[in-house]
Amino acid sequence: MKPFIKVMKALSDPSRVKIIKLLQQKKMCVCELQKALSLAQPTVSKHLKILEEAGLVNYEKDGLWVNYFLADGKSSPYAASLLGNLQHWLNEDSEIAELMKKAPFINREDICRD
């Protein structure tokens, strides 16, 4: 039961659900997620750690960047099921829809130049 509870707890926070929705569109670094969500860097990093521990998110290093992306679900059937369902859920939510509109225009090069 512990793996199930871990996934459910990870998705119990609205910011973490928003991170999942953003990562459905593209790989993103912490600074891009921070910009999209208007959250502090340590807060975004903490959310990503929780999502990673639940098997929902993975990361890869690319030079100085750390890119986060959705996990393939192989580590947890609960994570796989919820990630699949979240592809279709909440897309009509006004807050999520607004976030999805601005996500393609957020890129690390512009953020780091500021």
Backbone as CSV, one residue per row, in Angstrom:
resi,resn,N_x,N_y,N_z,CA_x,CA_y,CA_z,C_x,C_y,C_z
1,MET,0.807,-1.194,0.000,0.000,0.000,0.000,0.860,1.273,0.000
2,LYS,2.088,1.203,0.513,2.931,2.399,0.622,3.201,3.074,-0.725
3,PRO,3.506,2.318,-1.792,3.735,2.995,-3.078,2.497,3.745,-3.583
4,PHE,1.330,3.179,-3.354,0.076,3.838,-3.752,-0.101,5.152,-2.992
5,ILE,0.087,5.106,-1.683,-0.069,6.296,-0.845,0.945,7.372,-1.243
6,LYS,2.158,6.958,-1.566,3.203,7.912,-1.963,2.794,8.677,-3.222
7,VAL,2.244,7.968,-4.201,1.788,8.611,-5.444,0.617,9.543,-5.155
8,MET,-0.315,9.077,-4.364,-1.493,9.899,-4.062,-1.105,11.155,-3.280
9,LYS,-0.201,11.033,-2.334,0.261,12.202,-1.575,1.000,13.177,-2.488
10,ALA,1.795,12.632,-3.403,2.545,13.500,-4.315,1.602,14.336,-5.177
11,LEU,0.468,13.771,-5.535,-0.480,14.485,-6.385,-1.544,15.241,-5.589
12,SER,-1.385,15.305,-4.283,-2.372,16.002,-3.460,-2.130,17.507,-3.390
13,ASP,-1.037,17.973,-3.956,-0.704,19.397,-3.925,-0.952,20.006,-5.307
14,PRO,-1.695,21.119,-5.380,-1.994,21.740,-6.675,-0.747,22.127,-7.484
15,SER,0.293,22.575,-6.830,1.513,22.947,-7.555,2.157,21.732,-8.210
16,ARG,2.110,20.599,-7.542,2.701,19.388,-8.118,1.870,18.889,-9.299
17,VAL,0.562,19.030,-9.225,-0.283,18.662,-10.364,0.036,19.583,-11.543
18,LYS,0.235,20.857,-11.277,0.589,21.799,-12.340,1.935,21.439,-12.962
19,ILE,2.883,21.013,-12.159,4.179,20.584,-12.694,3.987,19.403,-13.634
20,ILE,3.172,18.445,-13.246,2.896,17.294,-14.106,2.292,17.756,-15.427
21,LYS,1.328,18.653,-15.354,0.681,19.152,-16.571,1.690,19.878,-17.465
22,LEU,2.574,20.668,-16.881,3.596,21.361,-17.665,4.552,20.373,-18.330
23,LEU,4.945,19.354,-17.589,5.887,18.372,-18.120,5.251,17.470,-19.175
24,GLN,3.931,17.506,-19.292,3.278,16.787,-20.382,3.615,17.444,-21.719
25,GLN,3.911,18.739,-21.675,4.205,19.472,-22.901,5.656,19.364,-23.337
26,LYS,6.579,19.436,-22.370,7.994,19.399,-22.720,8.842,19.188,-21.478
27,LYS,10.102,18.806,-21.697,11.073,18.753,-20.605,11.305,20.182,-20.148
28,MET,11.487,20.348,-18.846,11.715,21.684,-18.316,12.735,21.636,-17.193
29,CYS,13.461,22.740,-17.036,14.393,22.860,-15.913,13.671,23.576,-14.765
30,VAL,14.316,23.612,-13.622,13.710,24.237,-12.439,13.374,25.701,-12.703
31,CYS,14.274,26.423,-13.378,14.019,27.853,-13.597,12.799,28.079,-14.486
32,GLU,12.558,27.197,-15.455,11.373,27.322,-16.304,10.099,27.038,-15.506
33,LEU,10.142,26.007,-14.672,8.987,25.694,-13.828,8.738,26.805,-12.824
34,GLN,9.816,27.341,-12.291,9.721,28.449,-11.336,9.020,29.641,-11.988
35,LYS,9.408,29.966,-13.208,8.810,31.088,-13.942,7.333,30.814,-14.228
36,ALA,7.018,29.618,-14.685,5.641,29.265,-15.040,4.701,29.313,-13.836
37,LEU,5.206,28.875,-12.688,4.363,28.747,-11.496,4.471,29.929,-10.534
38,SER,5.422,30.821,-10.795,5.674,31.956,-9.896,5.952,31.475,-8.467
39,LEU,6.826,30.492,-8.367,7.228,29.942,-7.078,8.728,30.129,-6.898
40,ALA,9.184,30.081,-5.677,10.614,30.174,-5.377,11.318,28.894,-5.828
41,GLN,12.589,29.022,-6.173,13.370,27.880,-6.639,13.400,26.733,-5.629
42,PRO,13.627,26.997,-4.329,13.635,25.873,-3.374,12.284,25.150,-3.294
43,THR,11.214,25.900,-3.467,9.873,25.299,-3.431,9.680,24.371,-4.622
44,VAL,10.055,24.824,-5.807,9.932,23.999,-7.008,10.800,22.746,-6.866
45,SER,12.017,22.907,-6.380,12.915,21.766,-6.204,12.342,20.745,-5.225
46,LYS,11.737,21.221,-4.163,11.122,20.317,-3.179,9.963,19.544,-3.818
47,HIS,9.124,20.248,-4.584,8.015,19.576,-5.273,8.538,18.518,-6.239
48,LEU,9.583,18.846,-6.987,10.150,17.889,-7.940,10.707,16.663,-7.234
49,LYS,11.324,16.850,-6.098,11.860,15.725,-5.325,10.736,14.778,-4.882
50,ILE,9.643,15.341,-4.429,8.490,14.531,-4.008,7.921,13.759,-5.199
51,LEU,7.799,14.432,-6.347,7.285,13.775,-7.550,8.234,12.678,-8.029
52,GLU,9.519,12.931,-7.912,10.518,11.937,-8.307,10.441,10.701,-7.398
53,GLU,10.367,10.930,-6.098,10.304,9.814,-5.145,9.044,8.972,-5.330
54,ALA,7.990,9.577,-5.868,6.744,8.849,-6.113,6.761,8.126,-7.465
55,GLY,7.821,8.316,-8.243,7.915,7.652,-9.537,7.171,8.362,-10.654
56,LEU,6.863,9.638,-10.447,6.110,10.399,-11.448,7.001,11.220,-12.377
57,VAL,8.178,11.585,-11.914,9.074,12.467,-12.656,10.496,11.900,-12.617
58,ASN,11.205,12.088,-13.702,12.629,11.749,-13.773,13.398,12.980,-14.231
59,TYR,14.711,12.884,-14.193,15.530,13.989,-14.666,16.766,13.460,-15.358
60,GLU,17.354,14.324,-16.178,18.621,14.016,-16.822,19.451,15.280,-16.841
61,LYS,20.752,15.112,-16.684,21.657,16.251,-16.722,22.089,16.475,-18.162
62,ASP,22.136,17.746,-18.529,22.550,18.144,-19.868,23.480,19.342,-19.719
63,GLY,24.750,19.056,-19.503,25.704,20.129,-19.226,25.384,20.758,-17.882
64,LEU,25.144,22.061,-17.886,24.792,22.766,-16.655,23.322,22.610,-16.293
65,TRP,22.525,22.140,-17.231,21.082,22.047,-17.020,20.694,20.697,-16.432
66,VAL,19.604,20.705,-15.677,18.959,19.478,-15.240,17.543,19.551,-15.785
67,ASN,17.233,18.639,-16.695,15.928,18.623,-17.351,15.017,17.608,-16.672
68,TYR,13.826,18.047,-16.329,12.832,17.177,-15.705,11.801,16.779,-16.752
69,PHE,11.326,15.550,-16.641,10.342,15.027,-17.579,9.505,13.967,-16.867
70,LEU,8.382,13.623,-17.464,7.510,12.621,-16.859,8.159,11.245,-16.917
71,ALA,8.001,10.502,-15.863,8.526,9.143,-15.796,7.730,8.245,-16.737
72,ASP,8.317,7.123,-17.093,7.630,6.188,-17.985,6.650,5.291,-17.236
73,GLY,6.650,5.368,-15.914,5.702,4.597,-15.116,6.136,3.181,-14.810
74,LYS,7.324,2.786,-15.255,7.782,1.410,-15.023,8.058,1.115,-13.556
75,SER,8.377,2.148,-12.782,8.711,1.917,-11.375,7.468,1.748,-10.495
76,SER,6.319,2.172,-10.997,5.090,2.086,-10.193,3.867,2.017,-11.096
77,PRO,3.054,0.974,-10.945,1.832,0.903,-11.746,0.853,2.022,-11.378
78,TYR,0.928,2.495,-10.149,0.044,3.583,-9.708,0.445,4.891,-10.393
79,ALA,1.744,5.134,-10.469,2.236,6.329,-11.155,1.868,6.256,-12.634
80,ALA,2.063,5.109,-13.246,1.755,4.941,-14.665,0.283,5.215,-14.943
81,SER,-0.568,4.660,-14.118,-2.010,4.837,-14.306,-2.421,6.302,-14.156
82,LEU,-1.931,6.944,-13.117,-2.309,8.338,-12.893,-1.707,9.270,-13.940
83,LEU,-0.486,9.017,-14.370,0.103,9.840,-15.434,-0.707,9.714,-16.721
84,GLY,-1.150,8.501,-17.014,-1.989,8.284,-18.200,-3.306,9.032,-18.106
85,ASN,-3.938,8.953,-16.958,-5.216,9.642,-16.774,-5.053,11.160,-16.763
86,LEU,-3.976,11.641,-16.172,-3.759,13.093,-16.103,-3.551,13.714,-17.482
87,GLN,-3.220,12.898,-18.472,-3.137,13.428,-19.844,-4.479,14.008,-20.269
88,HIS,-5.560,13.439,-19.751,-6.913,13.828,-20.167,-7.651,14.649,-19.123
89,TRP,-7.199,14.604,-17.904,-7.877,15.305,-16.822,-7.404,16.754,-16.721
90,LEU,-8.279,17.599,-16.266,-8.014,18.989,-15.892,-7.689,19.927,-17.056
91,ASN,-7.743,19.446,-18.282,-7.416,20.303,-19.412,-8.406,21.459,-19.583
92,GLU,-9.614,21.275,-19.093,-10.633,22.321,-19.197,-10.606,23.281,-18.012
93,ASP,-9.834,22.972,-16.999,-9.701,23.852,-15.841,-9.071,25.163,-16.292
94,SER,-9.650,26.291,-15.903,-9.174,27.591,-16.393,-7.720,27.867,-15.991
95,GLU,-7.348,27.521,-14.787,-5.984,27.756,-14.323,-4.972,26.909,-15.103
96,ILE,-5.323,25.651,-15.326,-4.453,24.754,-16.086,-4.390,25.209,-17.549
97,ALA,-5.523,25.579,-18.119,-5.561,26.025,-19.518,-4.673,27.251,-19.717
98,GLU,-4.712,28.188,-18.785,-3.878,29.390,-18.876,-2.398,29.035,-18.780
99,LEU,-2.081,28.131,-17.888,-0.707,27.674,-17.722,-0.200,27.003,-19.002
100,MET,-1.040,26.198,-19.627,-0.662,25.495,-20.852,-0.422,26.469,-22.012
101,LYS,-1.163,27.574,-22.018,-0.987,28.574,-23.074,0.366,29.261,-22.990
102,LYS,0.802,29.572,-21.767,2.059,30.309,-21.638,3.291,29.397,-21.599
103,ALA,3.119,28.129,-21.333,4.244,27.196,-21.204,5.166,27.152,-22.426
104,PRO,4.641,27.111,-23.655,5.543,27.030,-24.812,6.470,28.245,-24.963
105,PHE,6.107,29.350,-24.356,6.886,30.582,-24.501,7.890,30.799,-23.370
106,ILE,7.931,29.862,-22.443,8.882,29.951,-21.342,10.114,29.136,-21.716
107,ASN,11.265,29.801,-21.785,12.480,29.055,-22.081,13.644,29.599,-21.262
108,ARG,14.505,28.704,-20.918,15.614,28.988,-20.000,16.544,30.077,-20.498
109,GLU,16.728,30.169,-21.789,17.642,31.185,-22.320,17.153,32.587,-21.982
110,ASP,15.852,32.816,-22.116,15.281,34.129,-21.772,15.343,34.382,-20.275
111,ILE,15.091,33.367,-19.483,15.084,33.506,-18.026,16.495,33.822,-17.522
112,CYS,17.461,33.094,-18.017,18.838,33.270,-17.532,19.474,34.555,-18.042
113,ARG,18.931,35.124,-19.088,19.440,36.366,-19.623,19.014,37.553,-18.759
114,ASP,17.881,37.396,-18.038,17.344,38.484,-17.203,18.226,38.792,-16.027
